[in-house]
Amino acid sequence: MTKSKFLRPHTLLLLAGLMGVSLVGLGWKQQFAKAQPTEVATGLNWSGASFPVENFQEYTSPFGYRGEGFHYGLDLAAPEGSYIRNWWQGTVVEVWQDGRCGNGIAIQSGQWEHIYCHVQGTVEKTSQGTYFIDREGGIQLWEGQQVPSGTRIARVGMTGRTTGPHLHWGVKYSGRWVDPARVLRSMYNQQIQQARGS
């Protein structure tokens, strides 16, 4: 594994400042926050995890309630065409296209499922199965394919319902949605502790 797929110091500083913003109220409903399995984002070994977006700029929409309903993910803005990396080693369980998520990819990693929306490319089918392809970006993912963490799996796009280029990143644990900001904060805190211990 290369160091480029892990959080870099400048990214850590961005996370430290911006995570505080995304974890504040910002429209959360208290009863839903209590119902989340928050403990799953802490106490784990995140050394194999990868920050999901290259050229990250800012968080544009947090997990939780907003004007048109509940937002089941965290939006990470980056320039269109920026590469998206697989957060955790796992299996591609589904690729799809629809009017809301646009082009989407779902990867299963044990009890975790991570979802990537609005990516560039297309979904195609052959007699051998269904796959996602971004020819210009040099990416092809088949349903059932094993993907290591940190692997480039897509590029930031504007497919589906979006007003600007970003990755909508959703995370489930045992079928229940988890705030991705909690996961990123736990990753950040663990890396800080490891850096202090070394």
Steps between C-alpha positions, in 0.01 A plus 500: 500500500624849422481792739300706248178319585515593866415832657779751444589765760327782307192282461510424872493871577204548268321212668570641845345835412223387271384196693407726788270690264339189354438346842319803641117506488454612139148364482547171687193353666595400855303175497679376187842590639423288808384209284826480303751229585759765587726256683591326174707798388729493803742250642580334167833469326474738205860451382377346174241768425538761227360852476255467208578806283814637340521880464245542780377860536223512759196331651193642329213311665507301826315183596157573645180690439493782248231683306381220272538212744772288654846500342649152546861590437771763505572711191870556428569764236796459266574614144317301236714207390679463836554137589294323764670234709345193657463573871540141624600170341193312382282365221306699241142390571317733261551762232202696367364811331196696615365854499596584857839340571600501134772240455543311826730238646440295817782307667457253787776469762384254764214668685576832331352613170629817335323681216641742245265720293517755213810341345608533137461204264226256408356168610500226237385138481636202312435128516782490759331746736451866588787744528581867544738660252667838472705466185656845520604440862628149430263330746290185471325330793299179478232400747663231716850642456731528803639851548787591739470813712646808338437372146373759254144387428341802328527873433298790639221593263159663479274209409154480656359780714779740585580869471878463493778242482528296818498149638196400703648243738263283702592244767291222655586265784289183528244660268467822702618837376792656687618860476818480286638801690515284814705243311739762361538659843584161651756437223653842561516457879667159465761636259577787739545255788725279287708800394544606863600147599769470234 
